[in-house]
């Protein structure tokens, strides 16, 4: 597999040298806007959801002004880290950046498929092993700038691990609430990074209820998925990065594994901003992938509903990050699918494991969530909605190394040899 363009370039020098190039730049954030009722909120205080209707807040920018000051040629000269887009992030200064080293992740051509232009982007190479590092890098940087010192998060595992890493770097007090069957690697990460960890006898939605219920008592900022506007901005940079790596000629379709939906909302937001900047002309078709063991978005999309109205019962899947029974702010995910003429697909755990093995043999250590993208492509290919010449990107959101403790095998069937074995019997 050959890397495309700048995606294979390694960060050179120390991050401080990279970031010093961004000092004294004009930032273009204007306001946080409710995505449901349109109410505006100041960016100068810590924000959660709309105080009028409970809608999801999204940052808005002076993109016309940004287009006059920033160009694709200017970006090309900067180091390949998503901080190169800092003017289009909600920070007031580069001095606010909290970083543990965030390189561009590679885009690779995927061979052995009937599709001539099939690619993967491997975010498993980020510092904490998943794309969650993007959202947490920007979010922690901003709330530190706002003076927040204590943060709590309900998580299926990877978001908590990423927050623990960036929170530790920022000197924050981190509280992580996770289902008691969370992958052990995520649990160990959080503990070793100094987070205060609590396991919940339930799912992520139950953990979220605890965080919300105890917020007033313990005084933490709630970092729940879709209940603050900051994490989207890190995920938005995925769109910017993908666009530059494809020389601004975007894929026709992107497959993205979806649990709570922050990633797909951020990706969609980023592509919309690129169009408004005049840097691209189209937005890829966004195809979200879920597990058949927990597929509330697929169910709502199939029914033509504008939001998830029912909690998914008996949620269970090997892909822990896809086990979100009733996502908050679901209307934005379904809106993103509709506006981009995308779709929502559910795949079985057996299909996910099979796709993991395929990725492994290609040298890609894709986690279960990430592997669902290939399973979904195979399923849709059988139904025939794609042109063989279509440019397709599978977004690999995390590394399988974080999941080996939940991957099953029949160890008793593996032969054990005597120390003096003379043959394989």
C-alpha positions in Angstrom: 0.0 0.0 0.0 1.4 3.3 -1.0 0.8 6.5 1.0 -0.8 9.5 -0.8 0.9 12.8 -0.9 1.8 14.4 2.4 0.1 11.8 4.4 3.3 9.9 4.8 5.4 12.9 5.9 6.6 12.7 9.5 6.5 15.6 11.8 9.9 17.2 12.0 11.3 19.1 14.9 9.7 19.7 18.2 6.1 20.7 18.5 7.0 24.0 20.0 8.9 25.0 16.9 5.8 24.1 14.8 3.4 26.0 17.0 5.5 29.2 17.1 4.7 29.7 13.4 1.1 30.1 14.4 1.5 32.9 16.9 0.0 36.3 16.3 -2.6 34.9 13.9 -6.1 36.2 13.6 -8.8 33.8 14.8 -12.1 33.7 13.0 -14.6 32.2 15.6 -17.7 34.4 15.9 -20.3 32.6 18.0 -21.8 29.3 19.1 -25.1 28.7 17.6 -27.9 26.3 18.5 -28.4 23.8 15.7 -32.1 23.5 16.5 -33.5 27.0 17.4 -30.7 29.3 16.2 -30.0 30.9 19.5 -26.5 32.4 19.8 -24.1 32.1 22.7 -20.8 33.8 23.5 -17.6 31.8 22.9 -16.0 33.3 26.0 -17.6 31.0 28.6 -17.8 27.2 29.0 -20.8 26.0 27.0 -22.9 22.8 27.1 -26.2 22.7 25.2 -28.7 25.3 24.3 -30.3 26.7 27.4 -33.6 27.4 25.6 -34.3 24.1 23.8 -31.5 21.7 24.7 -30.2 21.7 21.1 -26.6 20.9 20.1 -24.4 24.0 19.9 -22.0 24.4 17.0 -19.3 27.1 16.5 -19.7 29.5 13.6 -16.8 31.3 11.9 -16.2 34.4 9.7 -15.4 32.1 6.8 -15.4 35.0 4.3 -12.8 36.8 6.3 -10.8 33.6 6.8 -10.8 33.0 3.0 -9.2 36.4 2.5 -6.4 35.6 5.0 -5.8 31.9 4.6 -5.2 29.9 1.4 -4.5 26.4 0.4 -1.0 27.5 -0.6 -0.4 28.9 2.9 -1.6 25.7 4.5 0.7 23.6 2.2 3.7 25.3 3.7 2.8 24.5 7.3 3.8 21.3 9.1 1.4 18.3 8.7 -0.6 18.4 12.0 -4.2 19.4 12.3 -3.1 22.5 14.3 -2.2 24.0 10.9 -5.9 24.9 10.6 -5.8 26.8 13.9 -7.5 29.9 12.6 -10.5 27.8 12.0 -10.5 26.3 15.5 -12.2 27.9 18.5 -9.1 28.9 20.3 -8.2 32.6 21.0 -4.5 32.0 20.8 -2.0 29.3 19.8 -0.7 29.6 23.4 -3.8 27.7 24.5 -2.8 24.5 22.6 -2.5 21.3 24.7 -0.7 18.8 22.6 0.9 15.4 22.9 2.0 15.3 19.3 -0.7 15.0 16.6 0.6 14.0 13.1 -1.4 13.7 9.9 -2.5 10.1 9.6 -1.9 8.3 6.4 -4.3 7.6 3.6 -3.5 4.4 1.8 -4.8 2.7 -1.3 -6.6 -0.5 -0.5 -5.8 -3.3 -2.9 -7.6 -6.5 -3.6 -11.1 -5.0 -4.0 -13.4 -4.7 -7.0 -13.2 -1.0 -6.5 -10.4 0.7 -8.4 -10.2 3.7 -6.1 -10.7 2.4 -2.6 -8.7 4.1 0.2 -8.4 3.9 4.0 -7.4 6.6 6.4 -5.7 5.1 9.5 -6.4 7.2 12.7 -5.2 4.3 14.8 -1.8 5.9 14.5 -2.7 8.9 16.6 -1.1 9.1 20.1 -4.0 7.5 22.0 -4.7 5.0 19.3 -8.1 6.4 18.1 -9.6 9.4 16.4 -10.9 10.5 19.8 -7.6 12.2 20.3 -8.6 14.8 17.7 -11.7 15.9 19.5 -10.1 15.9 22.9 -7.0 17.8 21.8 -9.1 20.8 20.7 -11.7 20.5 23.5 -9.2 20.3 26.3 -7.2 23.2 24.8 -10.3 25.4 24.7 -11.7 24.6 28.1 -8.3 25.1 29.7 -8.3 28.5 28.1 -11.7 29.1 29.7 -10.3 28.2 33.1 -12.0 24.8 33.6 -10.1 22.5 35.9 -12.4 19.6 36.6 -14.0 17.5 33.8 -16.2 14.4 33.8 -17.0 12.1 30.9 -19.3 9.1 30.3 -17.5 6.9 27.8 -17.5 3.5 26.1 -13.7 3.6 26.6 -11.7 5.4 24.0 -13.0 8.9 24.6 -12.2 8.6 28.3 -8.7 7.4 27.5 -8.1 10.3 25.2 -9.5 12.8 27.7 -7.4 11.3 30.4 -4.3 11.8 28.3 -4.9 15.4 27.3 -6.4 16.2 30.7 -3.2 14.9 32.3 -1.1 17.1 30.0 -3.3 20.1 30.9 -3.1 19.4 34.6 -6.9 18.9 34.9 -8.8 16.6 37.3 -10.5 14.0 35.1 -13.5 11.8 36.1 -14.2 8.9 33.8 -17.5 6.8 34.0 -17.5 3.7 31.9 -19.6 0.5 31.6 -18.2 -2.3 33.9 -17.4 -4.4 30.8 -15.3 -1.7 29.1 -12.2 -3.1 27.3 -9.5 -3.5 29.8 -6.9 -1.6 27.8 -9.1 1.5 28.0 -9.5 1.0 31.7 -5.8 0.7 32.3 -5.1 3.8 30.2 -7.4 5.9 32.3 -6.0 4.6 35.6 -2.4 4.9 34.6 -3.0 8.5 33.3 -4.3 9.5 36.7 -8.0 9.8 36.0 -10.6 9.1 38.7 -12.3 6.0 37.2 -15.8 4.6 38.1 -17.3 1.6 36.5 -21.1 1.6 36.0 -23.4 -1.4 36.2 -25.0 -0.5 32.9 -24.3 1.1 29.5 -22.9 4.5 28.4 -26.3 6.1 28.7 -26.5 5.1 32.3 -23.0 6.6 32.8 -24.2 9.8 31.2 -27.1 10.0 33.6 -24.7 9.8 36.5 -22.5 12.5 35.2 -25.4 14.8 34.7 -27.1 14.0 38.0 -23.9 14.6 40.0 -22.6 17.6 38.1 -23.9 20.2 40.6 -22.6 18.2 43.6 -19.1 17.8 42.3 -18.7 20.9 40.2 -17.3 19.2 37.0 -17.7 20.3 33.4 -19.8 17.7 31.5 -17.8 16.4 28.5 -20.6 14.1 27.3 -20.9 13.3 23.6 -22.9 16.0 21.7 -23.5 17.9 25.0 -20.7 20.5 24.4 -19.5 22.2 21.1 -15.8 21.6 21.5 -15.1 18.0 20.4 -16.7 18.6 17.0 -14.0 21.1 16.1 -11.2 18.5 16.5 -13.2 16.0 14.3 -13.9 18.8 11.8 -10.2 18.9 11.1 -10.6 15.3 9.7 -12.4 16.9 6.7 -9.7 19.5 6.3 -6.9 16.9 6.5 -8.7 14.5 4.1 -9.3 17.3 1.6 -5.6 18.4 1.6 -4.3 14.8 1.4 -6.5 14.2 -1.7 -5.3 17.5 -3.3 -8.8 19.0 -2.6 -10.4 16.4 -5.0 -12.6 14.7 -2.4 -13.8 11.1 -2.3 -17.3 10.4 -3.6 -18.2 8.4 -0.4 -16.8 8.1 3.1 -17.7 5.1 5.4 -17.6 6.1 9.0 -18.3 3.9 12.1 -20.8 5.7 14.3 -21.8 5.3 18.0 -22.8 8.6 19.5 -22.2 10.5 16.3 -19.8 13.3 17.2 -17.3 12.1 14.6 -19.7 12.2 11.6 -21.2 15.6 12.7 -17.7 17.0 12.9 -16.8 15.6 9.5 -19.9 16.9 7.9 -19.4 20.4 9.5 -15.8 20.5 8.2 -16.8 19.7 4.7 -19.5 22.3 4.7 -17.0 24.9 5.9 -14.6 23.9 3.1 -17.3 24.5 0.5 -18.1 27.9 2.0 -14.4 28.8 2.0 -14.4 28.0 -1.7 -11.7 25.3 -1.3 -13.8 22.4 -2.4 -17.0 22.1 -4.5 -18.6 19.0 -3.1 -19.3 17.1 0.1 -18.8 13.4 0.0 -21.7 11.1 0.6 -21.5 10.1 4.3 -22.3 6.5 5.1 -22.5 5.7 8.7 -21.9 2.2 10.0 -23.3 0.5 13.1 -23.4 -2.9 14.6 -26.6 -4.9 14.2 -26.4 -5.4 18.0 -26.9 -1.6 18.6 -28.1 0.3 15.5 -30.5 3.1 16.6 -29.4 5.4 13.7 -30.0 2.7 11.1 -33.4 2.0 12.6 -34.4 5.7 12.6 -33.0 6.3 9.1 -34.9 3.2 7.8 -38.1 4.6 9.2 -37.5 8.1 7.8 -37.4 9.6 11.2 -35.7 12.9 11.9 -34.2 11.7 15.2 -33.7 8.5 17.3 -36.9 8.2 19.3 -36.4 4.9 21.0 -33.6 3.5 23.2 -32.1 0.4 21.6 -32.8 -2.6 23.8 -30.3 -5.2 24.9 -27.4 -3.4 23.2 -24.5 -5.8 22.6 -21.5 -5.8 20.2 -17.8 -6.5 20.1 -17.4 -2.9 18.9 -17.7 -1.1 22.3 -17.6 2.3 20.7 -20.7 1.5 18.6 -22.8 0.5 21.7 -24.7 3.8 22.3 -28.4 2.9 22.7 -29.8 6.4 22.4 -27.5 9.1 21.3 -28.0 12.7 22.3 -28.4 15.1 19.4 -29.2 12.3 17.0 -31.1 14.7 14.7 -27.8 16.1 13.5 -26.4 12.7 12.4 -29.6 11.9 10.5 -29.5 15.4 8.9 -25.9 14.8 7.8 -26.9 11.6 6.1 -29.9 13.2 4.4 -28.1 16.3 3.2 -25.2 14.3 1.7 -27.4 11.7 0.2 -25.7 9.1 2.3 -27.1 6.1 4.1 -26.9 4.0 7.3 -25.8 0.4 7.4 -25.7 -2.2 10.2 -23.3 -5.2 10.1 -23.1 -8.3 12.3 -20.2 -8.9 14.7 -19.2 -11.9 12.6 -18.8 -9.6 9.6 -16.8 -7.2 11.7 -14.4 -9.9 12.9 -14.0 -11.2 9.3 -13.1 -7.7 8.1 -10.6 -7.3 11.0 -8.8 -10.4 9.7 -8.8 -9.0 6.2 -7.3 -5.7 7.4 -4.7 -7.6 9.5 -3.5 -9.4 6.4 -3.1 -6.1 4.7 -1.0 -4.7 7.5 -3.7 -2.6 9.0 -4.5 -3.1 12.6 -8.1 -1.9 12.5 -10.2 -2.0 15.6 -13.7 -3.6 15.5 -15.4 -0.2 15.0 -13.1 0.7 12.1 -13.4 -2.8 10.6 -17.2 -2.3 10.4 -16.5 0.0 7.4 -15.2 -2.8 5.2 -18.0 -5.1 6.3 -20.5 -2.3 5.3 -18.9 -1.8 1.9 -19.1 -5.5 1.2 -22.7 -5.5 2.1 -23.6 -2.5 0.0 -21.5 -3.8 -2.9 -23.7 -6.9 -3.0 -26.7 -4.6 -3.4 -25.0 -2.7 -6.3 -25.3 1.0 -5.4 -21.7 1.9 -6.3 -19.9 2.7 -9.6 -16.6 0.6 -9.8 -14.7 3.8 -10.6 -16.1 5.7 -7.6 -13.5 7.0 -5.1 -14.3 5.6 -1.7 -12.7 6.2 1.7 -13.0 3.8 4.6 -12.3 5.8 7.8 -10.4 3.6 10.3 -11.0 5.2 13.6 -8.8 3.2 15.9 -6.2 0.5 16.5 -6.9 -3.1 17.2 -4.2 -3.2 19.8 -6.7 -1.6 22.2 -9.1 -4.5 21.8 -7.0 -7.7 22.1 -8.5 -8.5 25.5 -12.0 -8.7 24.0 -11.1 -10.7 20.9 -11.9 -14.3 21.5 -10.1 -17.4 20.4 -10.1 -21.1 21.3 -6.7 -21.4 22.9 -7.3 -25.0 24.0 -7.2 -26.0 20.3 -3.7 -24.7 19.8 -1.1 -27.4 20.0 1.4 -27.4 22.9 4.8 -28.9 22.1 7.1 -30.6 24.4 10.5 -28.9 24.9 12.2 -31.9 23.1 9.7 -32.0 20.2 11.2 -33.6 17.1 8.2 -33.1 14.9 4.8 -31.2 14.7 2.1 -33.7 15.7 
